């Protein structure tokens, strides 16, 4: 679901078993991966482990840097920036800049 002024760069992968929501003026840079599905992690991994899905929401004016990974159920807050190659598994606070693996707050805007 894409709103006004938002864009996906070249070679972005949206593994959308659930919704990927881009609010207004969101930029997702090239080669990023938006992944709305995974497997149950409360048990030993096996071929029969249950599939788990959850929406990803990229809020107004957020920016996802090149080659970032955004995991299932993540909400990237309004005016937040996800740095290049970051791996995001938890919600990103509005007006924050995050980076690393796992992504952590680098600074507040």
N, C-alpha and C positions, 0 to 999 in steps of 0.2 A: 504494500500500500504506500504510494508515493504522493506527497503533497507538493504545493507550489514551490518552485525554485530549487528543488532538490535534485541531486544527480549521483549516479554511480559511475565511477571511473572505469577505464578499460580493464577487462579481465577480473572484475569483482565476482566472487562466487557467493551466491545466496542459496544455501541449503535450507530451503523453506518448507520443512515438514509442518511448521507452524508459521504464523505471520511474521514478516519483517516490515516494520512500520517506520517510514521516514517522514517526519514532520516537516514543516516549512524550512527551506534554506539549509538543508543538510547536505554535506559533501562526504562521500565515501571514496577515498583515493584508490588508485589502481592496485590490483592484486590482493585486496583485502578479502577476508573470508567471514561471512556472517552465517553462523551455524545454529539452527534452532532445534537440533536434536542431539541426543547422546544416549548412553545406556545407564541403567540403574547402577549406582555405586555403593549401595548398602549391602552388597553381596559379592562373593567371588565371581569374577568375570567368566562368562561362558557363552557359548553360541546361543543359549536360550535366555540370556539376560534381557530384561524388559527394556523396550525403547521408551525414552522419556523425551517429551517435546515441550517447548515453551517459546512464546513470542519474544522477539527482540524489538525494542523501541529506541529509535534514535531521535531525541527531542530537538525542538526548534534550534537552529543555528549551530548544531554540533558538527564537528569535523573529525572524521576518522582518517588517520594518516596511512600511508602506503604500507601494504602487507600486514596490517593489523588483523588480529583474530578477535571476533566478538562472539562469545558463547551464548548458549540458550538461556533465555530468561533475563538477559541483561537489559537494563534501561540506562542509556547514556543521557545524562541530564542536559538541560537547556544551556547553550553556550559553552559546553565542555569540549575539550580537545583530547583525542586519543592519539598518542605519538606513534610514529612509524614503528612497525614490528611489535607493538605491544600485544600482549595476550590478556584479554579482559574476560574475567569469569564472574565478577560481581558488579553491581550497579556503580555507575560513575556519577559523582556529585556534580550538580550544576556549577558552572563557572570554574571547573577544575581542569588542570592539565595532568594527564596520567601517562605513564610509560613503564616499560619493562615487562618481565614475565616472572610471576604474575604482575599485572599492572598495579602501580601504586601512585598516589598523588605526588606530583613533582612540585606543583605550586597552584595557588588559587589566582584567578583573574580578577 
